[in-house]
Amino acid sequence: MAVLKYLGRKYDLNPAQSEQENLLADMWQAILVEIMESGAKAYFNKETETLKKKLAPSWSAINDHLQTHNFMCGDKLSWIDFLTF
């Protein structure tokens, strides 16, 4: 995570153009970290079906957002987009 943030600052991929974009970055970061942590736990505990049900709302929110926006935070590429994919 720290490397992504560093590269985001270094190469102007930081979504900090407005307060709304900062809020989106914080929100998406929290959601994506939860997805990654839950995925790792489910993988090692062999609970993939439970994981699918638990994370369906999060994936749905990401999908809905990307249907109307080109990027996760605002109108330009940011480090959050790299975290997402």
C-alpha positions as CSV (number, residue, x, y, z in Angstrom):
1,M,0.0,0.0,0.0
2,A,2.8,2.4,0.9
3,V,4.5,1.8,-2.4
4,L,1.3,2.5,-4.3
5,K,0.8,5.8,-2.4
6,Y,4.5,6.8,-2.9
7,L,4.3,6.1,-6.7
8,G,1.0,8.0,-6.8
9,R,2.6,11.1,-5.3
10,K,5.7,10.8,-7.4
11,Y,4.0,10.3,-10.8
12,D,0.9,12.6,-10.1
13,L,-1.4,9.6,-9.6
14,N,-2.8,10.9,-6.4
15,P,-6.5,11.6,-6.4
16,A,-6.1,14.6,-4.2
17,Q,-7.6,17.2,-6.6
18,S,-10.6,17.9,-4.4
19,E,-12.0,16.9,-1.1
20,Q,-14.6,14.6,-2.7
21,E,-11.8,12.7,-4.6
22,N,-9.9,12.3,-1.3
23,L,-13.1,10.9,0.4
24,L,-13.6,8.5,-2.6
25,A,-9.9,7.4,-2.3
26,D,-10.3,6.7,1.4
27,M,-13.6,4.8,0.9
28,W,-12.3,2.7,-2.0
29,Q,-9.1,1.9,-0.2
30,A,-11.0,0.6,2.9
31,I,-13.3,-1.5,0.7
32,L,-10.5,-2.9,-1.4
33,V,-8.3,-3.7,1.7
34,E,-11.3,-5.5,3.2
35,I,-11.8,-7.5,0.0
36,M,-8.1,-8.5,0.0
37,E,-8.0,-9.5,3.6
38,S,-11.2,-11.5,3.4
39,G,-10.0,-13.2,0.3
40,A,-6.8,-14.3,1.9
41,K,-8.6,-15.6,5.0
42,A,-11.2,-17.5,2.9
43,Y,-8.5,-18.9,0.7
44,F,-6.5,-20.4,3.5
45,N,-9.7,-21.6,5.4
46,K,-11.2,-23.1,2.2
47,E,-14.3,-20.9,2.6
48,T,-14.7,-19.6,-1.0
49,E,-18.5,-19.8,-1.2
50,T,-18.9,-17.8,2.0
51,L,-16.5,-15.3,0.7
52,K,-18.4,-14.9,-2.6
53,K,-21.6,-14.1,-0.6
54,K,-19.9,-11.8,1.8
55,L,-18.1,-9.7,-0.9
56,A,-20.9,-9.6,-3.5
57,P,-22.1,-6.2,-2.3
58,S,-18.6,-4.7,-2.4
59,W,-18.0,-6.0,-6.0
60,S,-21.4,-4.8,-7.0
61,A,-20.6,-1.3,-5.7
62,I,-17.4,-1.2,-7.6
63,N,-19.1,-2.5,-10.8
64,D,-21.9,0.1,-10.4
65,H,-19.4,2.9,-9.9
66,L,-17.3,2.0,-12.9
67,Q,-20.3,1.8,-15.2
68,T,-20.7,5.6,-14.8
69,H,-17.1,6.6,-14.1
70,N,-13.9,6.0,-16.0
71,F,-11.8,5.8,-12.9
72,M,-12.2,5.0,-9.2
73,C,-11.6,8.6,-8.0
74,G,-12.5,11.4,-10.2
75,D,-11.7,11.9,-13.9
76,K,-8.1,10.7,-14.0
77,L,-6.1,7.6,-13.2
78,S,-4.9,7.3,-9.6
79,W,-3.1,4.8,-7.5
80,I,-6.5,3.5,-6.3
81,D,-7.2,2.2,-9.8
82,F,-4.0,0.1,-9.6
83,L,-5.1,-1.2,-6.2
84,T,-8.5,-2.2,-7.7
85,F,-7.0,-4.2,-10.5
